[in-house]
Amino acid sequence: DAGVTQSPTHLIKTRGQQVTLRCSPKSGHDTVSWYQQALGQGPQFIFQYYEEEERQRGNFPDRFSGHQFPNYSSELNVNALLLGDSALYLCASSWRQSRPLAITFGSGTRLTVV
Amino acid sequence: AQSVTQLGSHVSVSEGALVLLRCNYSSSVPPYLFWYVQYPNQGLQLLLKYTSAATLVKGINGFEAEFKKSETSFHLTKPSAHMSDAAEYFCAVSADRGSTLGRLYFGRGTQLTVWP
């Protein structure tokens, strides 16, 4: 049973470009959350998707947007990249109805903006 | 709202010594509490979690943590450190209900160094 799968694992982009990161949740999970982890920091919540809608959003600008597809997979899009967007982007999935909530993380996508 | 404070950004111990990593939380509802470990250039691995059952939680690799509501703490311990324990450790809190369900609030992390 595959866990959370993220792609690509690494990428390098130029300032001002746009990037799309992808996440496939663990089998049976219906909720996907995205986190940004800057170097030397703890992960920061970007947003959460459930039933193809953004349900929660952290303190991130509108340059960060996302999408969830009917198969529960998700994309994170970042427009007009800044050097400060360089970070490890983590995807986490869960099944909304489970109690206690079980959250599984992917291995992340390392984004470098030059 | 939820938040986490990890006391000490760096902790150094000798191999075989006690490991104690401190975490204090704030939560407006009954919390779920987590400890994650991150090795260099890797994602997050769950060590253990508190979900309102037993207050003493045992995790992987010999780690355990005790939920103390009166102290709003969830400190991580291991009786005897091993070289392979050297990593970054993150404490996180989540609400078990409400509008922030499933959102994790992380501390800034504690880098554990183990000396031979």
Contacts between the chains, C-beta under 8 A, distances in Angstrom:
chain1	res1	chain2	res2	distance
A	31	B	102	5.9
A	33	B	102	6.4
A	33	B	103	6.8
A	33	B	104	7.7
A	35	B	104	7.6
A	35	B	106	8.0
A	40	B	109	7.7
A	41	B	108	6.3
A	41	B	109	7.3
A	42	B	90	5.4
A	42	B	92	7.9
A	42	B	106	3.5
A	42	B	107	5.5
A	42	B	108	5.0
A	42	B	109	5.2
A	43	B	44	7.3
A	43	B	90	7.3
A	43	B	104	7.3
A	43	B	106	5.0
A	44	B	106	7.4
A	45	B	103	5.3
A	45	B	104	6.7
A	45	B	105	7.3
A	48	B	102	6.2
A	48	B	103	6.4
A	56	B	99	7.1
A	56	B	100	6.4
A	56	B	102	7.8
A	56	B	103	5.6
A	58	B	103	7.8
A	88	B	43	7.8
A	90	B	43	6.2
A	90	B	44	6.6
A	92	B	104	7.4
A	94	B	102	5.5
A	96	B	101	7.5
A	96	B	102	7.1
A	99	B	96	7.6
A	100	B	32	6.2
A	100	B	49	7.6
A	100	B	51	3.5
A	100	B	52	7.4
A	100	B	96	6.9
A	101	B	32	6.5
A	101	B	51	7.9
A	101	B	94	6.9
A	101	B	96	7.2
A	101	B	101	7.0
A	101	B	102	5.9
A	103	B	34	7.9
A	103	B	46	8.0
A	103	B	94	7.7
A	103	B	102	6.9
A	103	B	104	6.8
A	105	B	36	7.8
A	105	B	43	5.4
A	105	B	44	4.5
A	105	B	46	7.8
A	106	B	43	6.1
A	107	B	42	6.5
A	107	B	43	3.9
A	108	B	42	7.9
A	108	B	43	4.7
A	110	B	41	7.6
